Amino acid sequence: MKSLESSQLVSIFQAIKEINKLFFKFLWNDKRDTIKRTAMIIVYPEGGLKMIDITSFNKSLKAT
């Protein structure tokens, strides 16, 4: 049973990684990032662009 659950978790984490990659590919038109991803995620007053961070979003959903 544990092996089944762990394989499902691996596939979920891989899907989250792919979604994050798709967001940035869309944002930069399939070209190289011109702004660091960490800078994109932080809020406006701190100099960021307030882009959604899929990993953090997923963690917050799990916490609620």
mmCIF file as Biopython writes it, N, C-alpha, C and O atoms, coordinates in Angstrom:
data_model
#
loop_
_atom_site.group_PDB
_atom_site.id
_atom_site.type_symbol
_atom_site.label_atom_id
_atom_site.label_alt_id
_atom_site.label_comp_id
_atom_site.label_asym_id
_atom_site.label_entity_id
_atom_site.label_seq_id
_atom_site.pdbx_PDB_ins_code
_atom_site.Cartn_x
_atom_site.Cartn_y
_atom_site.Cartn_z
_atom_site.occupancy
_atom_site.B_iso_or_equiv
_atom_site.auth_seq_id
_atom_site.auth_asym_id
_atom_site.pdbx_PDB_model_num
ATOM 1   N N  . MET A ? 1  ? 0.813  -1.196 0.000   1.0 0.0 1  A 1 
ATOM 2   C CA . MET A ? 1  ? 0.000  0.000  0.000   1.0 0.0 1  A 1 
ATOM 3   C C  . MET A ? 1  ? 0.860  1.266  0.000   1.0 0.0 1  A 1 
ATOM 4   O O  . MET A ? 1  ? 0.544  2.237  -0.687  1.0 0.0 1  A 1 
ATOM 5   N N  . LYS A ? 2  ? 1.953  1.249  0.776   1.0 0.0 2  A 1 
ATOM 6   C CA . LYS A ? 2  ? 2.811  2.431  0.837   1.0 0.0 2  A 1 
ATOM 7   C C  . LYS A ? 2  ? 3.457  2.732  -0.504  1.0 0.0 2  A 1 
ATOM 8   O O  . LYS A ? 2  ? 3.622  3.894  -0.873  1.0 0.0 2  A 1 
ATOM 9   N N  . SER A ? 3  ? 3.820  1.687  -1.228  1.0 0.0 3  A 1 
ATOM 10  C CA . SER A ? 3  ? 4.455  1.913  -2.529  1.0 0.0 3  A 1 
ATOM 11  C C  . SER A ? 3  ? 3.481  2.554  -3.518  1.0 0.0 3  A 1 
ATOM 12  O O  . SER A ? 3  ? 3.883  3.372  -4.345  1.0 0.0 3  A 1 
ATOM 13  N N  . LEU A ? 4  ? 2.212  2.186  -3.434  1.0 0.0 4  A 1 
ATOM 14  C CA . LEU A ? 4  ? 1.199  2.786  -4.295  1.0 0.0 4  A 1 
ATOM 15  C C  . LEU A ? 4  ? 1.016  4.262  -3.958  1.0 0.0 4  A 1 
ATOM 16  O O  . LEU A ? 4  ? 0.930  5.106  -4.851  1.0 0.0 4  A 1 
ATOM 17  N N  . GLU A ? 5  ? 0.957  4.565  -2.663  1.0 0.0 5  A 1 
ATOM 18  C CA . GLU A ? 5  ? 0.788  5.958  -2.238  1.0 0.0 5  A 1 
ATOM 19  C C  . GLU A ? 5  ? 1.999  6.799  -2.615  1.0 0.0 5  A 1 
ATOM 20  O O  . GLU A ? 5  ? 1.852  7.933  -3.072  1.0 0.0 5  A 1 
ATOM 21  N N  . SER A ? 6  ? 3.186  6.252  -2.429  1.0 0.0 6  A 1 
ATOM 22  C CA . SER A ? 6  ? 4.385  7.024  -2.763  1.0 0.0 6  A 1 
ATOM 23  C C  . SER A ? 6  ? 4.487  7.273  -4.262  1.0 0.0 6  A 1 
ATOM 24  O O  . SER A ? 6  ? 4.931  8.343  -4.676  1.0 0.0 6  A 1 
ATOM 25  N N  . SER A ? 7  ? 4.087  6.313  -5.078  1.0 0.0 7  A 1 
ATOM 26  C CA . SER A ? 7  ? 4.142  6.530  -6.527  1.0 0.0 7  A 1 
ATOM 27  C C  . SER A ? 7  ? 3.122  7.581  -6.956  1.0 0.0 7  A 1 
ATOM 28  O O  . SER A ? 7  ? 3.374  8.346  -7.887  1.0 0.0 7  A 1 
ATOM 29  N N  . GLN A ? 8  ? 1.975  7.624  -6.283  1.0 0.0 8  A 1 
ATOM 30  C CA . GLN A ? 8  ? 0.986  8.660  -6.583  1.0 0.0 8  A 1 
ATOM 31  C C  . GLN A ? 8  ? 1.507  10.033 -6.192  1.0 0.0 8  A 1 
ATOM 32  O O  . GLN A ? 8  ? 1.297  11.008 -6.914  1.0 0.0 8  A 1 
ATOM 33  N N  . LEU A ? 9  ? 2.192  10.115 -5.041  1.0 0.0 9  A 1 
ATOM 34  C CA . LEU A ? 9  ? 2.766  11.396 -4.620  1.0 0.0 9  A 1 
ATOM 35  C C  . LEU A ? 9  ? 3.825  11.877 -5.607  1.0 0.0 9  A 1 
ATOM 36  O O  . LEU A ? 9  ? 3.884  13.063 -5.932  1.0 0.0 9  A 1 
ATOM 37  N N  . VAL A ? 10 ? 4.642  10.975 -6.073  1.0 0.0 10 A 1 
ATOM 38  C CA . VAL A ? 10 ? 5.678  11.339 -7.042  1.0 0.0 10 A 1 
ATOM 39  C C  . VAL A ? 10 ? 5.039  11.899 -8.307  1.0 0.0 10 A 1 
ATOM 40  O O  . VAL A ? 10 ? 5.518  12.891 -8.856  1.0 0.0 10 A 1 
ATOM 41  N N  . SER A ? 11 ? 3.968  11.275 -8.771  1.0 0.0 11 A 1 
ATOM 42  C CA . SER A ? 11 ? 3.317  11.759 -9.988  1.0 0.0 11 A 1 
ATOM 43  C C  . SER A ? 11 ? 2.657  13.123 -9.757  1.0 0.0 11 A 1 
ATOM 44  O O  . SER A ? 11 ? 2.642  13.964 -10.656 1.0 0.0 11 A 1 
ATOM 45  N N  . ILE A ? 12 ? 2.117  13.342 -8.566  1.0 0.0 12 A 1 
ATOM 46  C CA . ILE A ? 12 ? 1.515  14.649 -8.254  1.0 0.0 12 A 1 
ATOM 47  C C  . ILE A ? 12 ? 2.590  15.732 -8.222  1.0 0.0 12 A 1 
ATOM 48  O O  . ILE A ? 12 ? 2.399  16.814 -8.778  1.0 0.0 12 A 1 
ATOM 49  N N  . PHE A ? 13 ? 3.719  15.445 -7.572  1.0 0.0 13 A 1 
ATOM 50  C CA . PHE A ? 13 ? 4.803  16.426 -7.502  1.0 0.0 13 A 1 
ATOM 51  C C  . PHE A ? 13 ? 5.367  16.724 -8.885  1.0 0.0 13 A 1 
ATOM 52  O O  . PHE A ? 13 ? 5.729  17.863 -9.182  1.0 0.0 13 A 1 
ATOM 53  N N  . GLN A ? 14 ? 5.439  15.709 -9.721  1.0 0.0 14 A 1 
ATOM 54  C CA . GLN A ? 14 ? 5.914  15.908 -11.094 1.0 0.0 14 A 1 
ATOM 55  C C  . GLN A ? 14 ? 4.934  16.786 -11.872 1.0 0.0 14 A 1 
ATOM 56  O O  . GLN A ? 14 ? 5.354  17.640 -12.653 1.0 0.0 14 A 1 
ATOM 57  N N  . ALA A ? 15 ? 3.637  16.582 -11.664 1.0 0.0 15 A 1 
ATOM 58  C CA . ALA A ? 15 ? 2.629  17.394 -12.343 1.0 0.0 15 A 1 
ATOM 59  C C  . ALA A ? 15 ? 2.723  18.848 -11.904 1.0 0.0 15 A 1 
ATOM 60  O O  . ALA A ? 15 ? 2.598  19.751 -12.731 1.0 0.0 15 A 1 
ATOM 61  N N  . ILE A ? 16 ? 2.941  19.084 -10.623 1.0 0.0 16 A 1 
ATOM 62  C CA . ILE A ? 16 ? 3.089  20.455 -10.110 1.0 0.0 16 A 1 
ATOM 63  C C  . ILE A ? 16 ? 4.305  21.122 -10.736 1.0 0.0 16 A 1 
ATOM 64  O O  . ILE A ? 16 ? 4.260  22.294 -11.109 1.0 0.0 16 A 1 
ATOM 65  N N  . LYS A ? 17 ? 5.384  20.372 -10.846 1.0 0.0 17 A 1 
ATOM 66  C CA . LYS A ? 17 ? 6.602  20.899 -11.466 1.0 0.0 17 A 1 
ATOM 67  C C  . LYS A ? 17 ? 6.346  21.277 -12.931 1.0 0.0 17 A 1 
ATOM 68  O O  . LYS A ? 17 ? 6.819  22.312 -13.401 1.0 0.0 17 A 1 
ATOM 69  N N  . GLU A ? 18 ? 5.601  20.436 -13.641 1.0 0.0 18 A 1 
ATOM 70  C CA . GLU A ? 18 ? 5.289  20.690 -15.045 1.0 0.0 18 A 1 
ATOM 71  C C  . GLU A ? 18 ? 4.374  21.908 -15.208 1.0 0.0 18 A 1 
ATOM 72  O O  . GLU A ? 18 ? 4.545  22.689 -16.145 1.0 0.0 18 A 1 
ATOM 73  N N  . ILE A ? 19 ? 3.415  22.071 -14.313 1.0 0.0 19 A 1 
ATOM 74  C CA . ILE A ? 19 ? 2.517  23.234 -14.366 1.0 0.0 19 A 1 
ATOM 75  C C  . ILE A ? 19 ? 3.318  24.509 -14.173 1.0 0.0 19 A 1 
ATOM 76  O O  . ILE A ? 19 ? 3.116  25.493 -14.885 1.0 0.0 19 A 1 
ATOM 77  N N  . ASN A ? 20 ? 4.222  24.488 -13.213 1.0 0.0 20 A 1 
ATOM 78  C CA . ASN A ? 20 ? 5.069  25.652 -12.967 1.0 0.0 20 A 1 
ATOM 79  C C  . ASN A ? 20 ? 5.912  25.973 -14.206 1.0 0.0 20 A 1 
ATOM 80  O O  . ASN A ? 20 ? 6.068  27.136 -14.577 1.0 0.0 20 A 1 
ATOM 81  N N  . LYS A ? 21 ? 6.449  24.933 -14.835 1.0 0.0 21 A 1 
ATOM 82  C CA . LYS A ? 21 ? 7.252  25.120 -16.051 1.0 0.0 21 A 1 
ATOM 83  C C  . LYS A ? 21 ? 6.403  25.715 -17.175 1.0 0.0 21 A 1 
ATOM 84  O O  . LYS A ? 21 ? 6.872  26.582 -17.913 1.0 0.0 21 A 1 
ATOM 85  N N  . LEU A ? 22 ? 5.156  25.254 -17.308 1.0 0.0 22 A 1 
ATOM 86  C CA . LEU A ? 22 ? 4.262  25.773 -18.345 1.0 0.0 22 A 1 
ATOM 87  C C  . LEU A ? 22 ? 3.934  27.248 -18.124 1.0 0.0 22 A 1 
ATOM 88  O O  . LEU A ? 22 ? 3.874  28.015 -19.085 1.0 0.0 22 A 1 
ATOM 89  N N  . PHE A ? 23 ? 3.722  27.652 -16.873 1.0 0.0 23 A 1 
ATOM 90  C CA . PHE A ? 23 ? 3.468  29.058 -16.568 1.0 0.0 23 A 1 
ATOM 91  C C  . PHE A ? 23 ? 4.597  29.945 -17.074 1.0 0.0 23 A 1 
ATOM 92  O O  . PHE A ? 23 ? 4.365  30.959 -17.732 1.0 0.0 23 A 1 
ATOM 93  N N  . PHE A ? 24 ? 5.824  29.544 -16.754 1.0 0.0 24 A 1 
ATOM 94  C CA . PHE A ? 24 ? 6.963  30.370 -17.147 1.0 0.0 24 A 1 
ATOM 95  C C  . PHE A ? 24 ? 7.239  30.291 -18.647 1.0 0.0 24 A 1 
ATOM 96  O O  . PHE A ? 24 ? 7.691  31.273 -19.237 1.0 0.0 24 A 1 
ATOM 97  N N  . LYS A ? 25 ? 6.977  29.148 -19.274 1.0 0.0 25 A 1 
ATOM 98  C CA . LYS A ? 25 ? 7.119  29.061 -20.730 1.0 0.0 25 A 1 
ATOM 99  C C  . LYS A ? 25 ? 6.138  30.002 -21.411 1.0 0.0 25 A 1 
ATOM 100 O O  . LYS A ? 25 ? 6.483  30.672 -22.384 1.0 0.0 25 A 1 
ATOM 101 N N  . PHE A ? 26 ? 4.912  30.051 -20.896 1.0 0.0 26 A 1 
ATOM 102 C CA . PHE A ? 26 ? 3.902  30.952 -21.448 1.0 0.0 26 A 1 
ATOM 103 C C  . PHE A ? 26 ? 4.312  32.405 -21.241 1.0 0.0 26 A 1 
ATOM 104 O O  . PHE A ? 26 ? 4.202  33.226 -22.151 1.0 0.0 26 A 1 
ATOM 105 N N  . LEU A ? 27 ? 4.782  32.709 -20.048 1.0 0.0 27 A 1 
ATOM 106 C CA . LEU A ? 27 ? 5.158  34.081 -19.718 1.0 0.0 27 A 1 
ATOM 107 C C  . LEU A ? 27 ? 6.274  34.609 -20.614 1.0 0.0 27 A 1 
ATOM 108 O O  . LEU A ? 27 ? 6.229  35.759 -21.049 1.0 0.0 27 A 1 
ATOM 109 N N  . TRP A ? 28 ? 7.260  33.785 -20.888 1.0 0.0 28 A 1 
ATOM 110 C CA . TRP A ? 28 ? 8.417  34.227 -21.660 1.0 0.0 28 A 1 
ATOM 111 C C  . TRP A ? 28 ? 8.385  33.750 -23.108 1.0 0.0 28 A 1 
ATOM 112 O O  . TRP A ? 28 ? 9.412  33.793 -23.786 1.0 0.0 28 A 1 
ATOM 113 N N  . ASN A ? 29 ? 7.238  33.300 -23.596 1.0 0.0 29 A 1 
ATOM 114 C CA . ASN A ? 29 ? 7.106  32.878 -25.002 1.0 0.0 29 A 1 
ATOM 115 C C  . ASN A ? 29 ? 8.128  31.817 -25.399 1.0 0.0 29 A 1 
ATOM 116 O O  . ASN A ? 29 ? 8.741  31.902 -26.463 1.0 0.0 29 A 1 
ATOM 117 N N  . ASP A ? 30 ? 8.306  30.822 -24.541 1.0 0.0 30 A 1 
ATOM 118 C CA . ASP A ? 30 ? 9.223  29.709 -24.817 1.0 0.0 30 A 1 
ATOM 119 C C  . ASP A ? 30 ? 10.690 30.131 -24.899 1.0 0.0 30 A 1 
ATOM 120 O O  . ASP A ? 30 ? 11.517 29.386 -25.424 1.0 0.0 30 A 1 
ATOM 121 N N  . LYS A ? 31 ? 11.018 31.314 -24.386 1.0 0.0 31 A 1 
ATOM 122 C CA . LYS A ? 31 ? 12.405 31.780 -24.379 1.0 0.0 31 A 1 
ATOM 123 C C  . LYS A ? 31 ? 12.951 31.696 -22.960 1.0 0.0 31 A 1 
ATOM 124 O O  . LYS A ? 31 ? 12.230 31.347 -22.024 1.0 0.0 31 A 1 
ATOM 125 N N  . ARG A ? 32 ? 14.204 32.014 -22.814 1.0 0.0 32 A 1 
ATOM 126 C CA . ARG A ? 32 ? 14.865 31.984 -21.513 1.0 0.0 32 A 1 
ATOM 127 C C  . ARG A ? 32 ? 14.288 33.066 -20.598 1.0 0.0 32 A 1 
ATOM 128 O O  . ARG A ? 32 ? 13.941 34.154 -21.058 1.0 0.0 32 A 1 
ATOM 129 N N  . ASP A ? 33 ? 14.188 32.761 -19.292 1.0 0.0 33 A 1 
ATOM 130 C CA . ASP A ? 33 ? 13.699 33.745 -18.319 1.0 0.0 33 A 1 
ATOM 131 C C  . ASP A ? 33 ? 14.604 34.968 -18.312 1.0 0.0 33 A 1 
ATOM 132 O O  . ASP A ? 33 ? 15.828 34.840 -18.332 1.0 0.0 33 A 1 
ATOM 133 N N  . THR A ? 34 ? 14.006 36.147 -18.285 1.0 0.0 34 A 1 
ATOM 134 C CA . THR A ? 34 ? 14.809 37.372 -18.217 1.0 0.0 34 A 1 
ATOM 135 C C  . THR A ? 34 ? 14.810 37.976 -16.817 1.0 0.0 34 A 1 
ATOM 136 O O  . THR A ? 34 ? 15.615 38.858 -16.518 1.0 0.0 34 A 1 
ATOM 137 N N  . ILE A ? 35 ? 13.913 37.504 -15.966 1.0 0.0 35 A 1 
ATOM 138 C CA . ILE A ? 35 ? 13.851 37.927 -14.572 1.0 0.0 35 A 1 
ATOM 139 C C  . ILE A ? 35 ? 13.855 36.666 -13.720 1.0 0.0 35 A 1 
ATOM 140 O O  . ILE A ? 35 ? 13.191 35.687 -14.059 1.0 0.0 35 A 1 
ATOM 141 N N  . LYS A ? 36 ? 14.598 36.681 -12.614 1.0 0.0 36 A 1 
ATOM 142 C CA . LYS A ? 36 ? 14.634 35.507 -11.751 1.0 0.0 36 A 1 
ATOM 143 C C  . LYS A ? 36 ? 13.230 35.136 -11.303 1.0 0.0 36 A 1 
ATOM 144 O O  . LYS A ? 36 ? 12.397 36.005 -11.044 1.0 0.0 36 A 1 
ATOM 145 N N  . ARG A ? 37 ? 12.980 33.854 -11.217 1.0 0.0 37 A 1 
ATOM 146 C CA . ARG A ? 37 ? 11.654 33.380 -10.812 1.0 0.0 37 A 1 
ATOM 147 C C  . ARG A ? 37 ? 11.321 33.810 -9.388  1.0 0.0 37 A 1 
ATOM 148 O O  . ARG A ? 37 ? 10.164 34.099 -9.083  1.0 0.0 37 A 1 
ATOM 149 N N  . THR A ? 38 ? 12.312 33.853 -8.528  1.0 0.0 38 A 1 
ATOM 150 C CA . THR A ? 38 ? 12.062 34.303 -7.156  1.0 0.0 38 A 1 
ATOM 151 C C  . THR A ? 38 ? 11.648 35.764 -7.144  1.0 0.0 38 A 1 
ATOM 152 O O  . THR A ? 38 ? 10.831 36.166 -6.315  1.0 0.0 38 A 1 
ATOM 153 N N  . ALA A ? 39 ? 12.193 36.563 -8.043  1.0 0.0 39 A 1 
ATOM 154 C CA . ALA A ? 39 ? 11.808 37.973 -8.138  1.0 0.0 39 A 1 
ATOM 155 C C  . ALA A ? 39 ? 10.399 38.118 -8.704  1.0 0.0 39 A 1 
ATOM 156 O O  . ALA A ? 39 ? 9.692  39.069 -8.370  1.0 0.0 39 A 1 
ATOM 157 N N  . MET A ? 40 ? 9.995  37.201 -9.540  1.0 0.0 40 A 1 
ATOM 158 C CA . MET A ? 40 ? 8.653  37.253 -10.110 1.0 0.0 40 A 1 
ATOM 159 C C  . MET A ? 40 ? 7.592  36.971 -9.053  1.0 0.0 40 A 1 
ATOM 160 O O  . MET A ? 40 ? 6.489  37.516 -9.110  1.0 0.0 40 A 1 
ATOM 161 N N  . ILE A ? 41 ? 7.927  36.119 -8.091  1.0 0.0 41 A 1 
ATOM 162 C CA . ILE A ? 41 ? 6.952  35.647 -7.109  1.0 0.0 41 A 1 
ATOM 163 C C  . ILE A ? 41 ? 6.698  36.655 -5.989  1.0 0.0 41 A 1 
ATOM 164 O O  . ILE A ? 41 ? 5.577  36.737 -5.487  1.0 0.0 41 A 1 
ATOM 165 N N  . ILE A ? 42 ? 7.709  37.421 -5.586  1.0 0.0 42 A 1 
ATOM 166 C CA . ILE A ? 42 ? 7.514  38.321 -4.445  1.0 0.0 42 A 1 
ATOM 167 C C  . ILE A ? 42 ? 6.522  39.442 -4.778  1.0 0.0 42 A 1 
ATOM 168 O O  . ILE A ? 42 ? 6.238  39.706 -5.946  1.0 0.0 42 A 1 
ATOM 169 N N  . VAL A ? 43 ? 6.006  40.091 -3.741  1.0 0.0 43 A 1 
ATOM 170 C CA . VAL A ? 43 ? 4.951  41.100 -3.895  1.0 0.0 43 A 1 
ATOM 171 C C  . VAL A ? 43 ? 5.495  42.419 -4.438  1.0 0.0 43 A 1 
ATOM 172 O O  . VAL A ? 43 ? 6.698  42.673 -4.399  1.0 0.0 43 A 1 
ATOM 173 N N  . TYR A ? 44 ? 4.589  43.251 -4.944  1.0 0.0 44 A 1 
ATOM 174 C CA . TYR A ? 44 ? 4.946  44.528 -5.567  1.0 0.0 44 A 1 
ATOM 175 C C  . TYR A ? 44 ? 5.806  45.435 -4.679  1.0 0.0 44 A 1 
ATOM 176 O O  . TYR A ? 44 ? 6.831  45.931 -5.146  1.0 0.0 44 A 1 
ATOM 177 N N  . PRO A ? 45 ? 5.425  45.670 -3.409  1.0 0.0 45 A 1 
ATOM 178 C CA . PRO A ? 45 ? 6.224  46.592 -2.585  1.0 0.0 45 A 1 
ATOM 179 C C  . PRO A ? 45 ? 7.674  46.152 -2.393  1.0 0.0 45 A 1 
ATOM 180 O O  . PRO A ? 45 ? 8.546  46.974 -2.110  1.0 0.0 45 A 1 
ATOM 181 N N  . GLU A ? 46 ? 7.927  44.848 -2.548  1.0 0.0 46 A 1 
ATOM 182 C CA . GLU A ? 46 ? 9.294  44.339 -2.398  1.0 0.0 46 A 1 
ATOM 183 C C  . GLU A ? 46 ? 10.019 44.248 -3.739  1.0 0.0 46 A 1 
ATOM 184 O O  . GLU A ? 46 ? 11.128 43.716 -3.808  1.0 0.0 46 A 1 
ATOM 185 N N  . GLY A ? 47 ? 9.409  44.756 -4.794  1.0 0.0 47 A 1 
ATOM 186 C CA . GLY A ? 47 ? 10.048 44.775 -6.106  1.0 0.0 47 A 1 
ATOM 187 C C  . GLY A ? 47 ? 9.701  43.603 -7.004  1.0 0.0 47 A 1 
ATOM 188 O O  . GLY A ? 47 ? 10.296 43.453 -8.072  1.0 0.0 47 A 1 
ATOM 189 N N  . GLY A ? 48 ? 8.760  42.774 -6.603  1.0 0.0 48 A 1 
ATOM 190 C CA . GLY A ? 48 ? 8.379  41.610 -7.404  1.0 0.0 48 A 1 
ATOM 191 C C  . GLY A ? 48 ? 7.192  41.900 -8.298  1.0 0.0 48 A 1 
ATOM 192 O O  . GLY A ? 48 ? 6.726  43.035 -8.393  1.0 0.0 48 A 1 
ATOM 193 N N  . LEU A ? 49 ? 6.714  40.861 -8.948  1.0 0.0 49 A 1 
ATOM 194 C CA . LEU A ? 49 ? 5.581  41.000 -9.855  1.0 0.0 49 A 1 
ATOM 195 C C  . LEU A ? 49 ? 4.373  40.185 -9.414  1.0 0.0 49 A 1 
ATOM 196 O O  . LEU A ? 49 ? 3.382  40.093 -10.139 1.0 0.0 49 A 1 
ATOM 197 N N  . LYS A ? 50 ? 4.456  39.594 -8.224  1.0 0.0 50 A 1 
ATOM 198 C CA . LYS A ? 50 ? 3.344  38.892 -7.580  1.0 0.0 50 A 1 
ATOM 199 C C  . LYS A ? 50 ? 2.771  37.768 -8.439  1.0 0.0 50 A 1 
ATOM 200 O O  . LYS A ? 50 ? 1.554  37.599 -8.518  1.0 0.0 50 A 1 
ATOM 201 N N  . MET A ? 51 ? 3.648  37.005 -9.080  1.0 0.0 51 A 1 
ATOM 202 C CA . MET A ? 51 ? 3.199  35.850 -9.859  1.0 0.0 51 A 1 
ATOM 203 C C  . MET A ? 51 ? 2.923  34.696 -8.902  1.0 0.0 51 A 1 
ATOM 204 O O  . MET A ? 51 ? 3.572  34.577 -7.862  1.0 0.0 51 A 1 
ATOM 205 N N  . ILE A ? 52 ? 1.976  33.859 -9.250  1.0 0.0 52 A 1 
ATOM 206 C CA . ILE A ? 52 ? 1.626  32.730 -8.403  1.0 0.0 52 A 1 
ATOM 207 C C  . ILE A ? 52 ? 2.767  31.704 -8.374  1.0 0.0 52 A 1 
ATOM 208 O O  . ILE A ? 52 ? 3.364  31.386 -9.403  1.0 0.0 52 A 1 
ATOM 209 N N  . ASP A ? 53 ? 3.046  31.208 -7.191  1.0 0.0 53 A 1 
ATOM 210 C CA . ASP A ? 53 ? 4.026  30.143 -7.010  1.0 0.0 53 A 1 
ATOM 211 C C  . ASP A ? 53 ? 3.240  28.861 -6.774  1.0 0.0 53 A 1 
ATOM 212 O O  . ASP A ? 53 ? 2.654  28.681 -5.706  1.0 0.0 53 A 1 
ATOM 213 N N  . ILE A ? 54 ? 3.222  27.977 -7.749  1.0 0.0 54 A 1 
ATOM 214 C CA . ILE A ? 54 ? 2.400  26.773 -7.698  1.0 0.0 54 A 1 
ATOM 215 C C  . ILE A ? 54 ? 2.757  25.903 -6.499  1.0 0.0 54 A 1 
ATOM 216 O O  . ILE A ? 54 ? 1.866  25.341 -5.863  1.0 0.0 54 A 1 
ATOM 217 N N  . THR A ? 55 ? 4.036  25.781 -6.180  1.0 0.0 55 A 1 
ATOM 218 C CA . THR A ? 55 ? 4.455  24.948 -5.056  1.0 0.0 55 A 1 
ATOM 219 C C  . THR A ? 55 ? 3.908  25.486 -3.743  1.0 0.0 55 A 1 
ATOM 220 O O  . THR A ? 55 ? 3.369  24.727 -2.938  1.0 0.0 55 A 1 
ATOM 221 N N  . SER A ? 56 ? 4.041  26.782 -3.523  1.0 0.0 56 A 1 
ATOM 222 C CA . SER A ? 56 ? 3.507  27.393 -2.297  1.0 0.0 56 A 1 
ATOM 223 C C  . SER A ? 56 ? 1.994  27.332 -2.271  1.0 0.0 56 A 1 
ATOM 224 O O  . SER A ? 56 ? 1.396  27.109 -1.219  1.0 0.0 56 A 1 
ATOM 225 N N  . PHE A ? 57 ? 1.375  27.526 -3.414  1.0 0.0 57 A 1 
ATOM 226 C CA . PHE A ? 57 ? -0.079 27.462 -3.502  1.0 0.0 57 A 1 
ATOM 227 C C  . PHE A ? 57 ? -0.581 26.072 -3.119  1.0 0.0 57 A 1 
ATOM 228 O O  . PHE A ? 57 ? -1.570 25.938 -2.398  1.0 0.0 57 A 1 
ATOM 229 N N  . ASN A ? 58 ? 0.107  25.041 -3.606  1.0 0.0 58 A 1 
ATOM 230 C CA . ASN A ? 58 ? -0.257 23.670 -3.292  1.0 0.0 58 A 1 
ATOM 231 C C  . ASN A ? 58 ? -0.101 23.395 -1.796  1.0 0.0 58 A 1 
ATOM 232 O O  . ASN A ? 58 ? -0.956 22.749 -1.191  1.0 0.0 58 A 1 
ATOM 233 N N  . LYS A ? 59 ? 0.989  23.884 -1.199  1.0 0.0 59 A 1 
ATOM 234 C CA . LYS A ? 59 ? 1.210  23.692 0.232   1.0 0.0 59 A 1 
ATOM 235 C C  . LYS A ? 59 ? 0.131  24.378 1.057   1.0 0.0 59 A 1 
ATOM 236 O O  . LYS A ? 59 ? -0.319 23.836 2.066   1.0 0.0 59 A 1 
ATOM 237 N N  . SER A ? 60 ? -0.285 25.562 0.634   1.0 0.0 60 A 1 
ATOM 238 C CA . SER A ? 60 ? -1.328 26.269 1.376   1.0 0.0 60 A 1 
ATOM 239 C C  . SER A ? 60 ? -2.669 25.554 1.282   1.0 0.0 60 A 1 
ATOM 240 O O  . SER A ? 60 ? -3.445 25.562 2.238   1.0 0.0 60 A 1 
ATOM 241 N N  . LEU A ? 61 ? -2.948 24.936 0.141   1.0 0.0 61 A 1 
ATOM 242 C CA . LEU A ? 61 ? -4.179 24.165 0.002   1.0 0.0 61 A 1 
ATOM 243 C C  . LEU A ? 61 ? -4.171 22.953 0.929   1.0 0.0 61 A 1 
ATOM 244 O O  . LEU A ? 61 ? -5.196 22.598 1.510   1.0 0.0 61 A 1 
ATOM 245 N N  . LYS A ? 62 ? -3.017 22.329 1.059   1.0 0.0 62 A 1 
ATOM 246 C CA . LYS A ? 62 ? -2.906 21.174 1.946   1.0 0.0 62 A 1 
ATOM 247 C C  . LYS A ? 62 ? -3.085 21.587 3.410   1.0 0.0 62 A 1 
ATOM 248 O O  . LYS A ? 62 ? -3.642 20.832 4.207   1.0 0.0 62 A 1 
ATOM 249 N N  . ALA A ? 63 ? -2.612 22.788 3.761   1.0 0.0 63 A 1 
ATOM 250 C CA . ALA A ? 63 ? -2.703 23.259 5.144   1.0 0.0 63 A 1 
ATOM 251 C C  . ALA A ? 63 ? -4.148 23.570 5.536   1.0 0.0 63 A 1 
ATOM 252 O O  . ALA A ? 63 ? -4.522 23.437 6.702   1.0 0.0 63 A 1 
ATOM 253 N N  . THR A ? 64 ? -4.951 23.980 4.568   1.0 0.0 64 A 1 
ATOM 254 C CA . THR A ? 64 ? -6.349 24.295 4.881   1.0 0.0 64 A 1 
ATOM 255 C C  . THR A ? 64 ? -7.144 23.049 4.769   1.0 0.0 64 A 1 
ATOM 256 O O  . THR A ? 64 ? -8.356 23.069 4.989   1.0 0.0 64 A 1 
#
